[in-house]
Amino acid sequence: MNEIREIKIDLNRPSINYKIHIGKNILNHIIDFLPKKNFSKIMLLTHSYLYELYGKSIEALFKENNYEFNLKLIEEGENSKDWNICHNVLEDMIQNNLDRSSLLLTLGGGVIGDLGGFCASIYQRGIDFLQIPTTLLACVDSSVGGKTAINLTNNGKNLIGSFYQPCSVVIDINLLKTLNQNEWKNGLAEVIKYAFIREDNAEFYKFLEQNKNEILERNNDEIILKMIETSVQSKAKVVMQDEYEKTGQRMLLNLGHTFAHVLESGSSYQIAHGTAVSIGMNLAVKLSRILNLITEETANKIIKLILDFGLEMQIPKQYNFNAEALVKAFVYDKKAENKKIKFVLPSGELSHSAVFSDISEKLLKDLFSISL
Ligand code: GLY
């Protein structure tokens, strides 16, 4: 077997601790990464093209090992994070007689992982699920840490969901080879975020700077593996400290996300999550500067990295966003409490962010007015 990097999520609840397995060509060892249980049935949730590319061989492996195997295909895209699709997946689970000893495999990006995780969390009060992320964004963020969700139609990004940890995550970088460059950059926005949220990632900023060409051209597996491993390690630390987002630690992962969610919802999810996050990080930097939380030098370093990776910085014109509507939309965000919207903003040193909840509507309107 190729070298496997393993990151352990230890939540101090032995039944819930799990490992994230990272490597190249490791998907064909998936059976080794299952918890040591007798699973009665396996169901694979994925899209048809991912099934053709990778799902068929997963199916063959499970069948060779005498597992009863079912397949559920759904449409690609954020619109699948929806009540009706969720209902339909749950109906299929019951039609196929999945029981509490069954395992749901999610093969896909954030949509499949979030939807599948949510279905697994509520089906018969919770069955095991294993994440096999196929996008960079899902590898470094959504497949790890147990946030599951579907959307509500109006301004409702991720408003219905649960904290429900997978039993294992298998990240095989071979699956990322088929991603187009836009999808790759979508994930890079979440990667870059890690460099700016915690002091222990100060080195990661340098690593990203030094290896930006290899990362963009995807021509060096060792660098890609290190980038994913560092991102996942960073996320794992935060999740272990604050699984339910209660202490503020986990909220740091939302740098740029408060802005991102209103842009995504306001564009009917036409703006991709990673794109919205890089625009959101730019807005967060501007707000930090207005509030004098960071020096101009620090702001420039953050912006430079976003630009070096060719990520989007400006709110697209075609959706005709207006400042008033965007500010109103914030109250629907999960990070709003008692109508106070929480923002993660770069603050102090380069690799440090903090949560702020006393930002006035006027300031936000002014920020959007100069950014639209
Ligand atoms: N994507 C942010 C989190 O998992 O908390």
Residues whose N, C-alpha, C, O or C-beta is under 5 A from the ligand:
A	BS01	LIG	D141 V144 G145 K147 R250 L253
